[in-house]
Amino acid sequence: MKLARAVHLDDSDRNVYFAPARTGEWCATGGFEFSDWTQADLVGKPRQAFAHGWLGLETFGRVTFVAVTPIEPAEIERLAEDLARHFHEIYGAPSPEAALPVAREELAFMAELCEDHDENTLLAVQRELTEAGVREGFRAIEATPAQLEQVAVHGSPQP
């Protein structure tokens, strides 16, 4: 089974999101956060979170890129329980137990997005607000092996 972890290619996420996700934390699409948004909500840093942000499942911060990574089923269940508590505490679900099926569904959707991609494939999300609601699109950036010259430092030993 695969899910995705937050990846930072540079420091830009610290500048574009109110709360950036932590590098390496598990992520989900997090589109549910925007289900009742209007055009008036799409300004500044919230607009960036809406347009391009994946949701970190530990900090509940946002990140622009995630990398496909294997995950153990027990770890998915722990994430589902944490997300269900978040639904209860932040979004007013009646209880974590009542929110658990929805949290599992959110993670199943993320696992489905990652399923057909090789490990280390980067994923990006793009959202737009339409009259029918939030529309999400996803893009995959396949990992390519680096040539030795890209990562090695060549030199000669000094006598």
Backbone bond lengths (Angstrom), bond angles and torsions (degrees), N, CA, C in turn:
res aa  C-N    CA-C-N  psi(-1)  N-CA   C-N-CA  omega(-1)  CA-C   N-CA-C  phi
1 M - - - 1.447 - - 1.533 108.20 -
2 K 1.332 115.45 147.59 1.462 120.61 -178.88 1.527 110.09 -128.50
3 L 1.316 113.73 149.86 1.454 122.33 171.28 1.527 105.04 -138.90
4 A 1.302 119.37 -162.90 1.461 120.38 -178.48 1.521 110.18 -136.05
5 R 1.319 114.29 146.50 1.466 122.12 178.57 1.531 109.94 -113.61
6 A 1.322 115.33 150.41 1.465 121.62 178.18 1.523 110.65 -64.08
7 V 1.330 115.20 135.67 1.460 122.58 178.01 1.519 107.90 -129.47
8 H 1.327 115.99 136.07 1.465 120.63 175.79 1.514 108.08 -116.53
9 L 1.317 116.35 117.58 1.454 121.21 178.65 1.527 111.43 -85.39
10 D 1.330 116.22 -18.83 1.459 122.69 176.41 1.528 106.93 -160.30
11 D 1.315 118.09 -168.29 1.471 121.85 -177.32 1.527 114.02 -89.98
12 S 1.324 118.20 6.13 1.463 119.72 -172.18 1.528 113.70 -61.88
13 D 1.333 118.99 -32.35 1.468 119.53 -179.76 1.526 112.01 -60.99
14 R 1.310 117.30 -29.39 1.468 120.15 177.99 1.526 110.90 -66.05
15 N 1.319 116.31 -26.32 1.459 120.67 -178.09 1.518 113.46 -92.81
16 V 1.323 118.38 -26.88 1.471 119.49 -173.30 1.524 114.18 -98.80
17 Y 1.334 118.25 -16.31 1.469 120.50 179.72 1.521 110.16 -116.35
18 F 1.339 116.47 143.46 1.462 120.10 175.14 1.520 110.11 -58.42
19 A 1.327 115.98 -44.28 1.463 121.62 -178.80 1.529 107.72 -131.89
20 P 1.334 117.08 101.50 1.464 118.29 178.23 1.529 110.97 -75.29
21 A 1.321 115.48 146.24 1.461 120.50 174.26 1.526 109.00 -68.09
22 R 1.310 115.97 156.87 1.462 122.02 178.86 1.525 109.05 -82.81
23 T 1.313 117.48 137.71 1.462 121.74 177.49 1.523 109.23 -55.36
24 G 1.320 116.20 129.52 1.458 121.88 176.76 1.515 115.54 92.72
25 E 1.325 118.07 -9.39 1.470 117.28 180.00 1.524 110.06 -77.04
26 W 1.315 116.63 149.97 1.455 122.29 178.03 1.518 109.27 -65.52
27 C 1.332 116.49 148.06 1.470 121.29 -176.12 1.519 111.70 -133.63
28 A 1.314 114.31 158.20 1.464 123.64 171.42 1.524 106.86 -132.37
29 T 1.325 116.51 171.42 1.459 118.58 -179.07 1.520 111.23 -62.27
30 G 1.319 117.53 -43.46 1.459 120.86 177.90 1.505 114.43 71.94
31 G 1.320 118.16 16.79 1.458 121.43 -179.76 1.519 113.55 -63.84
32 F 1.335 117.05 -21.60 1.466 120.97 179.28 1.524 111.84 -57.35
33 E 1.323 116.81 -28.92 1.459 121.17 -178.02 1.531 111.77 -61.73
34 F 1.310 117.18 -22.98 1.466 121.41 -173.65 1.523 113.20 -106.12
35 S 1.315 117.95 11.24 1.466 120.91 -171.47 1.521 113.80 -61.39
36 D 1.328 118.15 -27.16 1.472 119.09 -179.33 1.531 112.70 -112.67
37 W 1.324 116.93 20.10 1.462 120.66 -178.94 1.531 111.08 -76.84
38 T 1.338 114.22 154.45 1.462 121.62 174.06 1.525 107.68 -123.28
39 Q 1.317 116.59 175.18 1.466 120.98 178.01 1.530 111.42 -56.17
40 A 1.321 117.50 -31.76 1.464 121.29 -179.28 1.530 112.26 -64.47
41 D 1.328 117.41 -24.72 1.464 121.56 179.44 1.528 112.65 -79.27
42 L 1.323 116.81 -14.45 1.461 121.33 -172.28 1.521 112.51 -90.73
43 V 1.330 115.25 68.15 1.462 121.58 177.42 1.525 109.61 -135.12
44 G 1.318 116.35 148.27 1.453 122.44 173.52 1.517 114.22 57.30
45 K 1.325 115.44 -141.07 1.462 121.29 -176.66 1.532 112.98 -63.98
46 P 1.323 119.24 -37.07 1.469 118.00 174.92 1.539 112.51 -59.58
47 R 1.339 116.36 -34.97 1.464 119.88 178.02 1.527 110.26 -63.46
48 Q 1.328 117.07 -40.96 1.467 120.44 178.60 1.523 110.96 -63.75
49 A 1.336 116.95 -42.94 1.465 120.47 178.12 1.520 110.30 -61.01
50 F 1.329 115.77 -42.44 1.461 120.65 177.91 1.532 110.95 -63.51
51 A 1.305 116.81 -50.53 1.466 121.25 -170.77 1.516 113.73 -70.36
52 H 1.343 118.66 -36.14 1.467 119.77 -169.66 1.521 115.30 -139.40
53 G 1.331 119.81 4.51 1.458 120.47 -170.54 1.515 116.14 -95.68
54 W 1.332 115.23 127.91 1.465 122.67 167.10 1.527 106.70 -83.24
55 L 1.320 117.92 155.23 1.460 122.38 -178.49 1.526 110.71 -100.21
56 G 1.337 116.70 120.62 1.456 121.22 173.06 1.524 109.53 -70.95
57 L 1.324 116.95 136.13 1.464 120.80 -174.40 1.520 113.99 -92.37
58 E 1.323 117.29 5.59 1.462 120.57 174.51 1.525 109.97 -112.66
59 T 1.329 116.80 -49.13 1.468 121.15 -179.10 1.525 111.72 -92.11
60 F 1.327 117.06 -18.77 1.459 124.56 -172.73 1.524 111.22 60.14
61 G 1.350 114.79 26.98 1.453 122.34 171.42 1.524 109.47 -89.08
62 R 1.303 116.43 -179.41 1.467 122.06 -176.55 1.523 111.26 -115.11
63 V 1.333 115.24 153.81 1.458 123.31 179.19 1.523 107.94 -145.44
64 T 1.330 117.01 148.18 1.463 121.57 -176.75 1.525 112.95 -82.11
65 F 1.330 117.85 -36.50 1.464 121.35 -178.73 1.519 110.76 -125.22
66 V 1.337 114.72 145.06 1.460 121.75 172.09 1.526 108.24 -126.96
67 A 1.330 115.83 155.13 1.463 121.42 179.08 1.519 109.18 -117.54
68 V 1.324 116.28 133.10 1.464 122.87 179.41 1.524 108.87 -66.19
69 T 1.335 115.44 131.48 1.456 122.43 -173.80 1.532 109.69 -146.75
70 P 1.340 118.27 144.01 1.468 119.42 175.74 1.536 110.89 -66.03
71 I 1.320 115.77 150.13 1.465 121.64 178.05 1.526 108.96 -142.48
72 E 1.306 116.24 147.55 1.464 122.02 177.52 1.530 109.83 -84.17
73 P 1.340 117.34 145.14 1.478 120.07 179.44 1.532 113.46 -55.71
74 A 1.324 117.79 -37.37 1.470 119.95 179.52 1.522 110.96 -63.76
75 E 1.324 116.58 -34.33 1.459 120.41 179.17 1.529 110.57 -69.94
76 I 1.319 116.68 -36.37 1.477 120.42 176.89 1.527 109.44 -62.59
77 E 1.325 116.86 -42.12 1.466 119.63 -179.41 1.528 110.62 -63.88
78 R 1.321 118.28 -39.83 1.471 121.42 177.49 1.533 109.96 -62.54
79 L 1.340 116.43 -42.40 1.467 120.42 178.06 1.526 110.94 -63.18
80 A 1.325 116.79 -39.98 1.469 120.92 178.67 1.524 110.15 -62.13
81 E 1.319 117.21 -41.32 1.463 120.21 178.77 1.527 111.00 -65.47
82 D 1.326 116.98 -41.48 1.472 120.51 177.69 1.528 110.98 -64.00
83 L 1.330 116.66 -42.62 1.462 120.58 179.82 1.526 110.57 -66.76
84 A 1.320 117.60 -37.81 1.467 121.00 177.37 1.529 110.79 -63.02
85 R 1.334 117.86 -39.72 1.467 120.78 175.77 1.535 110.26 -63.22
86 H 1.328 115.91 -39.98 1.470 120.75 177.71 1.533 110.00 -61.62
87 F 1.323 117.06 -44.39 1.464 120.93 177.58 1.529 110.65 -59.01
88 H 1.315 116.77 -38.78 1.464 121.06 179.99 1.527 111.25 -70.85
89 E 1.342 116.63 -49.04 1.464 121.33 -173.84 1.532 113.02 -74.07
90 I 1.323 117.57 -37.63 1.468 120.61 -173.84 1.526 112.86 -99.77
91 Y 1.316 117.26 -38.44 1.469 120.36 -173.74 1.522 114.15 -105.92
92 G 1.328 116.93 1.70 1.455 119.97 173.26 1.511 116.36 79.52
93 A 1.327 118.37 22.46 1.473 119.16 173.57 1.526 107.96 -59.37
94 P 1.331 118.07 146.68 1.469 120.66 -175.67 1.536 113.75 -55.93
95 S 1.325 116.78 -34.91 1.466 121.53 179.21 1.522 108.34 -164.33
96 P 1.328 117.33 160.44 1.468 118.86 174.50 1.530 112.00 -59.17
97 E 1.313 116.38 -36.89 1.471 120.23 179.96 1.534 110.92 -63.82
98 A 1.328 116.55 -40.67 1.463 120.47 179.08 1.532 111.05 -68.19
99 A 1.325 117.10 -30.44 1.464 121.37 -178.09 1.523 113.33 -85.79
100 L 1.330 117.39 -13.02 1.467 120.50 -175.25 1.534 113.47 -58.46
101 P 1.320 121.27 -43.69 1.472 119.19 177.76 1.529 113.11 -60.25
102 V 1.318 117.65 -36.58 1.461 121.44 179.34 1.530 109.77 -69.92
103 A 1.315 116.91 -40.15 1.462 120.92 177.54 1.532 110.13 -63.48
104 R 1.314 117.16 -43.25 1.470 120.63 177.66 1.524 110.70 -61.85
105 E 1.322 116.90 -38.73 1.466 121.40 178.64 1.528 111.11 -64.27
106 E 1.334 116.60 -41.49 1.470 121.24 178.24 1.530 110.25 -61.14
107 L 1.329 116.79 -43.11 1.465 120.94 -179.83 1.531 111.49 -71.70
108 A 1.320 117.01 -34.63 1.470 120.22 176.74 1.528 110.29 -63.96
109 F 1.328 116.44 -38.85 1.463 120.20 176.96 1.527 110.24 -62.98
110 M 1.333 117.01 -43.56 1.465 120.58 179.37 1.531 110.27 -64.60
111 A 1.317 117.45 -41.96 1.468 121.02 178.36 1.529 110.28 -62.30
112 E 1.318 116.95 -37.93 1.463 120.96 177.75 1.531 111.22 -64.80
113 L 1.334 116.57 -39.24 1.473 120.12 176.39 1.529 111.46 -60.92
114 C 1.329 116.31 -36.35 1.464 121.51 -175.18 1.522 113.45 -86.25
115 E 1.304 116.81 -20.87 1.463 123.71 -170.15 1.526 115.57 -50.15
116 D 1.293 117.93 -46.62 1.467 121.09 -173.90 1.526 114.09 -91.81
117 H 1.330 116.89 6.80 1.466 120.09 -179.12 1.521 110.53 -104.10
118 D 1.322 115.23 146.28 1.460 120.59 174.69 1.517 109.84 -67.96
119 E 1.328 115.31 156.99 1.459 120.16 174.31 1.526 109.06 -56.64
120 N 1.314 115.58 146.91 1.467 125.14 178.90 1.521 114.17 74.13
121 T 1.326 117.91 2.67 1.462 119.48 172.47 1.520 107.94 -66.57
122 L 1.324 116.80 132.34 1.460 121.16 176.81 1.525 109.16 -86.31
123 L 1.317 115.28 141.17 1.458 121.15 176.25 1.524 109.28 -120.49
124 A 1.314 115.19 141.87 1.462 122.36 175.62 1.527 107.80 -125.91
125 V 1.316 116.27 149.16 1.462 121.91 178.52 1.521 108.37 -118.45
126 Q 1.321 115.40 146.53 1.462 120.64 173.41 1.522 107.30 -136.03
127 R 1.321 115.79 128.22 1.461 120.96 -179.29 1.519 109.70 -118.22
128 E 1.326 113.02 150.23 1.460 119.36 171.06 1.515 108.07 -140.41
129 L 1.312 115.06 151.03 1.454 121.51 178.95 1.523 107.89 -95.44
130 T 1.322 115.67 121.29 1.457 121.12 179.43 1.524 108.94 -116.95
131 E 1.306 116.92 173.83 1.460 119.89 177.35 1.523 111.31 -63.59
132 A 1.332 116.96 -26.32 1.461 121.24 178.89 1.528 112.19 -85.70
133 G 1.331 118.33 -6.20 1.459 121.95 -179.52 1.516 111.07 125.26
134 V 1.320 115.73 -156.60 1.461 121.82 -177.90 1.524 109.06 -84.09
135 R 1.336 115.30 129.69 1.466 120.36 175.52 1.528 107.35 -112.62
136 E 1.339 115.62 128.85 1.464 121.18 179.54 1.522 109.50 -110.90
137 G 1.317 114.98 141.76 1.457 122.40 172.62 1.521 108.21 -129.17
138 F 1.315 116.24 151.80 1.462 120.44 -175.83 1.518 109.61 -129.63
139 R 1.337 114.79 145.02 1.454 121.33 179.95 1.519 108.08 -129.90
140 A 1.318 116.11 137.90 1.467 121.90 177.96 1.520 109.66 -108.40
141 I 1.322 115.44 137.70 1.455 122.35 175.88 1.519 106.06 -119.58
142 E 1.336 115.17 104.73 1.458 120.06 -175.44 1.524 111.07 -66.27
143 A 1.308 115.21 140.40 1.467 120.86 176.15 1.521 109.12 -73.13
144 T 1.308 116.50 136.18 1.458 120.69 176.19 1.520 108.16 -117.42
145 P 1.323 117.07 141.42 1.461 118.20 179.99 1.526 110.55 -66.38
146 A 1.311 115.61 140.24 1.466 120.86 179.07 1.518 109.80 -82.08
147 Q 1.301 116.36 142.35 1.457 121.05 173.22 1.523 108.11 -74.86
148 L 1.299 116.88 149.05 1.455 121.73 -178.92 1.527 111.41 -53.58
149 E 1.321 116.81 -37.02 1.458 120.64 -178.34 1.531 112.07 -64.98
150 Q 1.337 117.55 -22.27 1.455 120.43 -179.51 1.529 112.05 -77.55
151 V 1.334 116.61 -23.35 1.457 118.59 -175.09 1.519 113.83 -119.88
152 A 1.319 117.87 -14.52 1.458 120.78 -177.16 1.528 111.05 -94.92
153 V 1.305 115.31 147.53 1.452 121.59 174.71 1.526 106.39 -105.02
154 H 1.314 115.91 122.49 1.456 120.42 -179.17 1.528 109.47 -99.42
155 G 1.284 114.81 143.69 1.453 119.36 178.22 1.523 109.21 -172.77
156 S 1.290 115.15 176.72 1.455 118.50 176.00 1.515 108.52 -121.54
157 P 1.312 114.98 143.49 1.467 118.71 -178.39 1.523 110.51 -62.72
158 Q 1.291 116.34 141.60 1.459 122.36 176.91 1.530 109.20 -83.81
159 P 1.334 117.13 136.32 1.473 119.17 179.36 1.514 112.14 -70.78
